[in-house]
Amino acid sequence: MGVIEINGDRITPVYYGAIKAGNGEFTERLGIIFSELQQLIKEHQPDQAAIETVFVANNASSAIKLGQARGAAVCAAISCEVPVSEYSPRSVKQAIVGKGGADKTQVQHMVGLLLGISGPIQNDAADALAIALCHHHTAGTLARMKVMQGVAQ
């Protein structure tokens, strides 16, 4: 999970980390994801949430499990009345690195640069912050376009 704060042109990382669901039964791990994310949402009180869409994996079983974990995360946000937006992995990489085919190292590096984080960022945390940044940039652009369309009419 990654939480950023927007204050004018300044973007600050508030929280970032990974939810540790352990090695128990898969359904129990889904419950941990749901409850941990709910707790983090209550603690940090974000106005909006963003999540990656499921990518098509070579392993169908892994893709299904990823989709279920993603569903637990979406349900946690919705249950806390936080609206959720979705972005493809490619669009997140495009927004952060400038290349939709960027690798994880490039994403980590750019997230660190954009947010002023000097130390290493764990993969899942960097991905979460990248999604938050992508959402901020995309939502801002869409809002400006909506205003411009209203002016043009």
Secondary structure as GFF3:
##gff-version 3
##sequence-region A 1 153
A	DSSP	beta_strand	2	7	.	.	.	ID=ss1
A	DSSP	beta_strand	10	16	.	.	.	ID=ss2
A	DSSP	alpha_helix	26	44	.	.	.	ID=ss3
A	DSSP	beta_strand	49	52	.	.	.	ID=ss4
A	DSSP	alpha_helix	60	79	.	.	.	ID=ss5
A	DSSP	beta_strand	84	87	.	.	.	ID=ss6
A	DSSP	alpha_helix	89	97	.	.	.	ID=ss7
A	DSSP	alpha_helix	104	115	.	.	.	ID=ss8
A	DSSP	alpha_helix	123	152	.	.	.	ID=ss9
###
